Amino acid sequence: LPTLSLLDEATDRHENAGTVFTSMLDRAETAATVLVADDDDDVRDLIAFKLQMAGYRVLTADTGTAALSLIETQLPDAVILDVGMPGLDGFGVCYRLQALRATVDIPVIILSARDSSEDISLGYTVGADEYLTKPFHPGELVRRVRWLLLANGG
Amino acid sequence: LTTAAAGIRARLADLSGDEPCAEERALLARMLGAYPAKTAGAVRHLAEALRSGDAATVEARAHGLKGSAANLGATALAGLFGELEGHARDGDLPGPEPALAAVHRELDLITPVCAVIAAELTATGP
């Protein structure tokens, strides 16, 4: 699988000349749906805005329970989960997604202010594909989403 | 004040780049404009938990407040909430009034900064 730096290089090439590789990125961007779950409406709105600007369709949820329900019914192409949400937290949502055949392959990014090695390790243990800490860089988050969608079949 | 403003401006630049579009400026202005009142409300809930010695709730509330503050570049405030979160996690809650006074001082400091920068964002652009 290409590394993130290779992906960035490919994106740069696309910006300059265009490549087959990056047209795959374009297709992913125009077709994919991303669910964003965060109980902080500012963070949620900001991520949704950035993803929409990148061409993604965005679903949002403010609790883990609402996120799980939306994921099960809408089957988004990728999921971004906060950890500290009321009720079911992001770790719980991620764990449950791994237990369902319909959702086990959906890429998950955990985005949390919990930055201890224990929390990060737990995030990967419950099935997250990426673990990013807050405060986050929106461009980096969008790149990770793009990369995961590509790695998951575009 | 200058340090607080610099922190928020740096974070906004990080979030939006050098030339945010009008829609993004409006979003950031709305976030900044609403932040002080929204945070004051959340701090009231934090204070209740702190005064009642509810460490688990203090940890959860302080964690959320830390994330919101850091997201907008209010780093000093984020640091205060982070300290409270850490104390609560360790089961070692600080005296409520000094801790809350420090939070209110910092929140009072950044409230006008948020208003000024929000107004700049609203006024700037094509």
HADDOCK unambig.tbl for C-alpha pairs under 7 A between the chains (distance, minus, plus):
assign (segid A and resid 42 and name CA) (segid B and resid 31 and name CA) 6.10 0.50 0.50
assign (segid A and resid 113 and name CA) (segid B and resid 67 and name CA) 5.77 0.50 0.50
assign (segid A and resid 134 and name CA) (segid B and resid 67 and name CA) 6.67 0.50 0.50
assign (segid A and resid 135 and name CA) (segid B and resid 67 and name CA) 6.99 0.50 0.50
assign (segid A and resid 135 and name CA) (segid B and resid 70 and name CA) 5.74 0.50 0.50
assign (segid A and resid 135 and name CA) (segid B and resid 71 and name CA) 5.15 0.50 0.50
assign (segid A and resid 137 and name CA) (segid B and resid 14 and name CA) 6.65 0.50 0.50
assign (segid A and resid 137 and name CA) (segid B and resid 15 and name CA) 6.33 0.50 0.50
assign (segid A and resid 138 and name CA) (segid B and resid 15 and name CA) 6.09 0.50 0.50
